[in-house]
């Protein structure tokens, strides 16, 4: 699924739609260059799940945890890790998260759970391009619900 994001309002719309259609448990890998909108999309999804207060970027803390309905969301930013072995110090082995939002997942390698949904963001001349693809049946079902949800229907930003 390809989505054009002309501005932050469009990113918020997609984040709310992802939140509204989220499965009970999922792992989302967010890929893209610096400034592509990974944190903005993660923040919008968390807001859509009802997270109140500050949603901090985990750039320096590496992981931020947020209570959500049915469990806990973990937002990870692995940009600053040198190798996947550093994940051992984050306590991810005892994972209780029901939603993982992982920026720079390629730096975590096999130390991370596989993606159910892959969100690839890229800067374009007049906004951002978002490509959503499934990495599992859970992700495929999520994308199907997203397409049927209606929050993105009729939007000029959506193309399938």
C-alpha positions as CSV (number, residue, x, y, z in Angstrom):
1,X,0.0,0.0,0.0
2,X,1.5,3.4,-1.1
3,X,0.4,6.5,0.7
4,X,1.4,10.1,0.0
5,X,1.8,12.3,3.1
6,X,1.7,15.9,2.0
7,X,1.9,17.2,5.6
8,X,1.8,16.3,9.3
9,X,-2.0,16.2,9.2
10,X,-1.9,13.4,6.7
11,X,0.6,11.5,8.9
12,X,-1.8,12.0,11.8
13,X,-4.6,10.6,9.7
14,X,-2.6,7.5,8.8
15,X,-1.5,7.0,12.5
16,X,-5.1,7.2,13.7
17,X,-6.2,4.7,11.0
18,X,-3.4,2.3,12.0
19,X,-4.4,2.6,15.6
20,X,-8.1,2.0,14.8
21,X,-7.3,-1.2,12.9
22,X,-4.4,-2.5,15.1
23,X,-4.3,-6.2,15.9
24,X,-4.0,-7.3,19.5
25,X,-0.2,-8.0,19.1
26,X,2.0,-6.6,16.4
27,X,5.6,-5.6,15.5
28,X,6.0,-2.6,13.2
29,X,9.4,-1.8,11.7
30,X,9.8,1.8,10.6
31,X,12.5,2.4,8.0
32,X,13.7,5.6,6.3
33,X,16.4,8.2,6.3
34,X,16.8,10.7,9.0
35,X,13.9,13.2,8.9
36,X,11.7,10.9,6.8
37,X,8.9,10.8,9.4
38,X,9.4,7.6,11.4
39,X,9.0,9.2,14.8
40,X,6.1,11.3,13.6
41,X,4.2,8.3,12.4
42,X,4.9,6.3,15.6
43,X,3.8,9.3,17.7
44,X,0.6,9.6,15.7
45,X,-0.2,5.9,16.1
46,X,0.4,6.1,19.8
47,X,-1.8,9.2,20.1
48,X,-4.5,7.2,18.2
49,X,-4.2,4.5,20.8
50,X,-5.0,7.0,23.5
51,X,-1.5,7.8,24.9
52,X,-1.7,11.1,26.7
53,X,1.1,13.4,27.8
54,X,4.5,13.6,26.3
55,X,5.5,11.0,23.7
56,X,9.3,11.3,23.7
57,X,11.5,10.2,20.9
58,X,13.6,7.3,22.1
59,X,16.7,8.5,20.3
60,X,18.8,8.7,23.4
61,X,16.9,6.4,25.8
62,X,16.6,3.7,23.0
63,X,13.2,2.5,24.3
64,X,10.1,4.3,25.7
65,X,7.2,2.3,27.1
66,X,3.5,3.4,27.0
67,X,0.5,1.9,28.5
68,X,-2.2,1.2,25.9
69,X,-5.5,-0.7,26.0
70,X,-4.7,-4.4,26.3
71,X,-1.1,-4.0,27.2
72,X,2.0,-1.9,26.6
73,X,3.5,-0.3,23.5
74,X,7.3,-0.1,23.2
75,X,8.8,2.5,20.9
76,X,12.4,1.8,20.1
77,X,14.9,3.9,18.2
78,X,18.1,1.9,17.4
79,X,19.9,4.6,15.4
80,X,22.6,5.0,18.1
81,X,23.4,1.3,18.7
82,X,26.7,0.0,17.3
83,X,25.6,-3.6,16.9
84,X,22.7,-5.9,17.7
85,X,24.5,-7.2,20.8
86,X,23.7,-4.0,22.6
87,X,20.0,-5.0,22.6
88,X,20.9,-7.4,25.5
89,X,21.1,-4.4,27.8
90,X,17.6,-3.2,27.0
91,X,15.8,-6.1,28.6
92,X,13.9,-7.1,25.5
93,X,14.2,-10.8,26.3
94,X,11.3,-10.5,28.8
95,X,9.2,-8.7,26.2
96,X,5.7,-7.9,27.5
97,X,4.9,-5.4,24.8
98,X,1.8,-6.0,22.8
99,X,2.9,-3.4,20.2
100,X,6.5,-2.8,19.1
101,X,7.3,0.3,17.1
102,X,10.9,-0.1,16.0
103,X,12.9,2.7,14.2
104,X,16.1,1.6,12.5
105,X,15.3,-2.1,12.8
106,X,18.1,-3.1,10.5
107,X,20.5,-2.2,13.4
108,X,18.8,-4.7,15.7
109,X,19.2,-7.7,13.4
110,X,18.1,-11.0,14.7
111,X,17.8,-9.6,18.2
112,X,14.4,-8.2,17.3
113,X,11.1,-9.9,16.6
114,X,10.2,-10.1,12.9
115,X,8.0,-7.4,11.5
116,X,4.3,-7.9,11.1
117,X,4.1,-4.6,9.3
118,X,6.9,-2.7,7.5
119,X,6.5,1.1,7.2
120,X,9.0,2.6,4.8
121,X,9.1,6.4,4.6
122,X,10.9,8.6,2.1
123,X,11.1,12.3,1.6
124,X,9.7,13.5,-1.7
125,X,9.6,16.9,-3.3
126,X,6.3,17.9,-1.8
127,X,5.9,15.7,1.3
128,X,6.6,12.1,2.3
129,X,5.9,8.7,0.7
130,X,4.8,5.9,2.9
131,X,4.9,2.3,1.8
132,X,3.2,-0.2,4.1
133,X,3.8,-3.9,3.5
134,X,3.0,-7.1,5.4
135,X,5.7,-9.2,6.9
136,X,3.3,-11.8,8.3
137,X,-0.3,-12.9,8.1
138,X,-1.0,-10.6,11.1
139,X,0.3,-7.7,9.0
140,X,-1.6,-8.8,5.9
141,X,-4.8,-8.8,8.0
142,X,-4.0,-5.4,9.4
143,X,-3.5,-3.9,5.9
144,X,-6.8,-5.5,4.8
145,X,-8.6,-3.9,7.8
146,X,-6.8,-0.6,7.1
147,X,-8.0,-0.6,3.4
148,X,-11.5,-1.4,4.5
149,X,-11.6,0.9,7.5
150,X,-12.8,4.0,5.7
151,X,-10.6,6.5,7.4
152,X,-8.3,6.6,4.3
153,X,-11.1,6.0,1.8
154,X,-11.6,8.9,-0.6
155,X,-8.4,10.4,0.5
156,X,-6.2,11.7,-2.4
157,X,-3.2,10.5,-0.5
158,X,-4.0,6.8,-0.8
159,X,-3.1,4.6,-3.7
160,X,-3.0,0.8,-3.7
